[in-house]
Amino acid sequence: MKEMTGPFRINLQETFERLRRRRRHSPIVSIRENVAMSFEFFPPKDEAAERRLDRTLDALGRLEPAFVSVTYGAGGSARDRSARVVSHVASRFARPVAAHLTCASASRDEVDAALDGFIEAGVRRFVALRGDLPAGAERAAIERGGYRRSHELVAAIRRRGDFEVNVGTYPEKHPDSVDIRQDIDALLAKQDAGATRAITQFFFDTDCFLRFRDQAVAAGVRIPIVPGVLPIHNFGGTRRFADGCGAVIPAWMDELFAGLDEAPEVRDMVATTVATEQCARLIEHGVEHIHFYTLNRFELTTAICDILGLGPRRGVGDISRVDGLKRA
Ligand SMILES: Cc1cc2nc3c(=O)[nH]c(=O)nc-3n(C[C@H](O)[C@H](O)[C@H](O)COP(=O)(O)OP(=O)(O)OC[C@H]3O[C@@H](n4cnc5c(N)ncnc54)[C@H](O)[C@@H]3O)c2cc1C
């Protein structure tokens, strides 16, 4: 590894060594021990994206998450890709892998075939979802006798065995819901059908999550409600994504990130700080598991976990050994 030159001459090797020597229990933020993590990935679309996913798997593997999950796309080729990526991640990553599975816009036979394929391939964990509905899809599903809502899919998975079944939930209200009570009723239906854990849509208003969790528990939800945290890799993209799924971007974030997509290094630092503070606050309020929407990138998720002291090994010294990262 080379030394940087110029006025800010830094010996990177020394920096990595110093960070690696940092005592195991000396995170910058003081938190409880034993907070679990899970990481979500999506199937890469081309070879460059495949290589990036592999680097991400190598880097995040060192954090020893409770499990990782792979999203599921609508449409035949996307579905095949999801199945291939689940197998690939399982072979490369020595942690349990959960396969996402959606049931809207497919017949019951197609969903059952995909589910049985995963089980035959050895998958024992699922994230069961309805999927986003193209116009008229629910009616079409009813006409074809398909699974209309995710609790029906949860029941189908549990009929096949004692599998772990995660489900989605929406602290800021799903766009299809009339009110938050309807989301809690939907979550209760998933719990009754055998769901073992709920993972939330991403949110930035932490108070909103805490209120939702209180309401859900008061209504009888007993399964863990795991907050989904999205580190911001691109603010414009995050805004579009949030608009589509009903997540609220608070005004303070608009101000904080204004113009930063033009300055990615600054944006990454700000994004790391925002997500770290959010996680620290969640942990202070008793959260024992955080699900990270990684967007197949490791940099921010690793930095957040390192600062919080999550995972057994910390320090960029480990990350520096990931292929393609050495600056020498
Ligand atoms: C953790 C997580 C992972 C995800 N992964 C994927 C993925 O891999 N692939 C993908 O395509 N999408 C994924 N999504 C998005 C998800 O598919 C969409 O949000 C979808 O619109 C809802 O799915 P669901 O399983 O939560 O639906 P449901 O819980 O069945 O319904 C969503 C909400 O709509 C309301 N609702 C819907 N229909 C009715 C009705 N008939 N009567 C009353 N209320 C109703 C309920 O309040 C409910 O909370 C994910 C979401 C989350 C939170």
PDBQT file of the ligand as one rigid body, heavy atoms in Angstrom, charges set to zero:
ROOT
HETATM    1  C1  LIG A 401     -38.831  -5.838   4.144  1.00  0.00    +0.000 C 
HETATM    2  C2  LIG A 401     -39.467  -5.670   2.773  1.00  0.00    +0.000 A 
HETATM    3  C3  LIG A 401     -38.971  -6.413   1.700  1.00  0.00    +0.000 A 
HETATM    4  C4  LIG A 401     -39.537  -6.288   0.426  1.00  0.00    +0.000 A 
HETATM    5  N1  LIG A 401     -39.037  -7.057  -0.601  1.00  0.00    +0.000 NA
HETATM    6  C5  LIG A 401     -39.654  -7.038  -1.813  1.00  0.00    +0.000 A 
HETATM    7  C6  LIG A 401     -39.217  -7.904  -2.881  1.00  0.00    +0.000 A 
HETATM    8  O1  LIG A 401     -38.276  -8.678  -2.729  1.00  0.00    +0.000 OA
HETATM    9  N2  LIG A 401     -39.862  -7.829  -4.079  1.00  0.00    +0.000 N 
HETATM   10  C7  LIG A 401     -40.936  -6.981  -4.270  1.00  0.00    +0.000 A 
HETATM   11  O2  LIG A 401     -41.483  -6.965  -5.383  1.00  0.00    +0.000 OA
HETATM   12  N3  LIG A 401     -41.360  -6.158  -3.290  1.00  0.00    +0.000 NA
HETATM   13  C8  LIG A 401     -40.769  -6.163  -2.061  1.00  0.00    +0.000 A 
HETATM   14  N4  LIG A 401     -41.221  -5.333  -1.053  1.00  0.00    +0.000 N 
HETATM   15  C9  LIG A 401     -42.325  -4.395  -1.324  1.00  0.00    +0.000 C 
HETATM   16  C10 LIG A 401     -43.718  -5.035  -1.102  1.00  0.00    +0.000 C 
HETATM   17  O3  LIG A 401     -43.915  -6.085  -2.023  1.00  0.00    +0.000 OA
HETATM   18  C11 LIG A 401     -44.762  -3.950  -1.285  1.00  0.00    +0.000 C 
HETATM   19  O4  LIG A 401     -44.681  -2.995  -0.267  1.00  0.00    +0.000 OA
HETATM   20  C12 LIG A 401     -46.197  -4.460  -1.448  1.00  0.00    +0.000 C 
HETATM   21  O5  LIG A 401     -46.980  -3.364  -1.951  1.00  0.00    +0.000 OA
HETATM   22  C13 LIG A 401     -46.820  -4.907  -0.138  1.00  0.00    +0.000 C 
HETATM   23  O6  LIG A 401     -46.407  -6.148   0.212  1.00  0.00    +0.000 OA
HETATM   24  P1  LIG A 401     -46.853  -6.789   1.631  1.00  0.00    +0.000 P 
HETATM   25  O7  LIG A 401     -46.445  -8.163   1.661  1.00  0.00    +0.000 OA
HETATM   26  O8  LIG A 401     -46.415  -5.935   2.738  1.00  0.00    +0.000 OA
HETATM   27  O9  LIG A 401     -48.435  -6.697   1.434  1.00  0.00    +0.000 OA
HETATM   28  P2  LIG A 401     -49.680  -6.859   2.396  1.00  0.00    +0.000 P 
HETATM   29  O10 LIG A 401     -49.272  -6.835   3.815  1.00  0.00    +0.000 OA
HETATM   30  O11 LIG A 401     -50.480  -8.025   1.943  1.00  0.00    +0.000 OA
HETATM   31  O12 LIG A 401     -50.452  -5.524   2.051  1.00  0.00    +0.000 OA
HETATM   32  C14 LIG A 401     -49.831  -4.263   2.229  1.00  0.00    +0.000 C 
HETATM   33  C15 LIG A 401     -50.737  -3.291   2.980  1.00  0.00    +0.000 C 
HETATM   34  O13 LIG A 401     -51.828  -2.949   2.170  1.00  0.00    +0.000 OA
HETATM   35  C16 LIG A 401     -53.011  -2.963   2.882  1.00  0.00    +0.000 C 
HETATM   36  N5  LIG A 401     -53.946  -3.780   2.086  1.00  0.00    +0.000 N 
HETATM   37  C17 LIG A 401     -53.647  -4.378   0.914  1.00  0.00    +0.000 A 
HETATM   38  N6  LIG A 401     -54.728  -5.001   0.410  1.00  0.00    +0.000 NA
HETATM   39  C18 LIG A 401     -55.699  -4.828   1.295  1.00  0.00    +0.000 A 
HETATM   40  C19 LIG A 401     -57.059  -5.261   1.354  1.00  0.00    +0.000 A 
HETATM   41  N7  LIG A 401     -57.598  -6.003   0.384  1.00  0.00    +0.000 N 
HETATM   42  N8  LIG A 401     -57.780  -4.925   2.422  1.00  0.00    +0.000 NA
HETATM   43  C20 LIG A 401     -57.235  -4.207   3.385  1.00  0.00    +0.000 A 
HETATM   44  N9  LIG A 401     -55.966  -3.757   3.386  1.00  0.00    +0.000 NA
HETATM   45  C21 LIG A 401     -55.211  -4.064   2.358  1.00  0.00    +0.000 A 
HETATM   46  C22 LIG A 401     -52.695  -3.506   4.266  1.00  0.00    +0.000 C 
HETATM   47  O14 LIG A 401     -52.852  -2.476   5.213  1.00  0.00    +0.000 OA
HETATM   48  C23 LIG A 401     -51.255  -3.928   4.231  1.00  0.00    +0.000 C 
HETATM   49  O15 LIG A 401     -50.455  -3.427   5.288  1.00  0.00    +0.000 OA
HETATM   50  C24 LIG A 401     -40.647  -5.397   0.216  1.00  0.00    +0.000 A 
HETATM   51  C25 LIG A 401     -41.134  -4.646   1.308  1.00  0.00    +0.000 A 
HETATM   52  C26 LIG A 401     -40.569  -4.771   2.571  1.00  0.00    +0.000 A 
HETATM   53  C27 LIG A 401     -41.103  -3.963   3.728  1.00  0.00    +0.000 C 
ENDROOT
TORSDOF 0
